[in-house]
Amino acid sequence: MSGKPRLTYFNGRGRMEPVRWLLAVADVEFEEVFLETKEQYEKLIKDGVLMFQQVPLVEIDGMKMVQTRAILSYIAGKYNLYGKDLKERALIDMYVEGITDLMQMILMFPFSPPEAKEKNLDSIKDRATNRYFPVFEKVLKQHGQDFLVGNKFSWADVQLIEAILAVEEKVPAVLSGFPQLQAFKKRISNMPTVKKFLQPGSARKPPPDERYTENVLKVLMT
Amino acid sequence: MSGKPKLHYFNGRGRMESIRWLLAAAGVEFEECFLETKDDLTKLQKDGSLLFQQVPMVEIDGMKMVQTRAIGNYISAKYNLYGKDLKERALIDMYVEGIIDLNELLMSHTFQPADKKEQHFATLVDKATNRYFPVFEKVLKDHGQDFLVGNRFSRADVQLLETLLMAEECKPDILAKFPLLQSFKARISNVPTIKKFLQPGSQRKPPIQEKDIPRVMKIFH
């Protein structure tokens, strides 16, 4: 046993990508097992390894953790990315949950039917530009600090940079009205562990393509 | 200013109910401000009171908290319902997240269009009895303790009881094959703060009725 956390998921972003981000940014090496067949998935279920018969699964510190938020909270807590007290934690949680709502739209996008795709893309653009990005632009403007919460790098910063890059892949000019977020993106991207994760050859996964969506549907559909 | 937490939502369960349960379980008195019309929501949005333009919103300890999970996390930690360390917290989080998934299924049942209701009901019963309940039945069986985590009352117990009761509202005999969940339900229902919350006149909300759905939808759409 290597002692490194072991991630079990499809070979793509999906719900596991925020976990990869958080571990990478905390400078924690991890291993990955990719689900490629239904048989693999059924074996995991039969072995009793998946508490609610679902992935993501992260084996870490003797636990077989499931449920993305539980996993992320644990990692953030363990690696000091969760603020210094209950109130900072509350702020981080609020920011992360808002960003997660936006990321959920991106997550589901590849699985939407072709006729709905244009409308869904417009929704993503609208929500990012009118609901979510203005909040973080304002937070950064008001305190003038480098990081979202407590003048210290946290889970909220990691989640935000991931979301910014993901939205930009779909809406390239999305940050044009957000100078603080542009500077934030540059600043966080230059942090050593983030920079490393953004380079080719890292564990970061590419945007979902047809091969990815087909694989997911093949493995999960009964 | 009363110092009590103040909850902003419509007069019904929705996404605020689990917060009401947690506060009640912790013995914390709270006030409620009900949204009745779209204008009520718009006013809160224009005030800048809603970080992401959405409710639930809970005014607590000088913060205007939004996002159900963030609020639940804060209350749980503040009132010692979140385990004693990171690992107990991790277990509680896993259980609660699973319970929330089941909760969403249960809550969405009333909102299903007529032609989808039967199929949805079948899915709901299948998931409850094959995916979720067995997990908690086994947890209780394996450790033989009164509470889900760390031999101590926690958020996980509160949220599980809430969901068990909601599931029974959907299908009264849904716990038939789960003896430990039945005794869990009886036991946790008797925790003094919970017992009080389960009595008529508490701030617990009834299930939404189909006739009320158009009125609620008007507030949010």
Interface residues (C-beta under 8 A of the other chain):
Chain A: M51 F52 Q53 D61 M63 M65 V66 Q67 T68 R69 A70 S73 Y74 G77 K78 L86 K87 R89 A90 D93 M94 V96 E97 G98 D101 R131 Y132 V135
Chain B: L51 F52 Q53 D61 M63 M65 V66 Q67 T68 R69 A70 N73 Y74 A77 K78 L86 K87 R89 A90 D93 M94 V96 E97 G98 D101 R131 Y132 V135
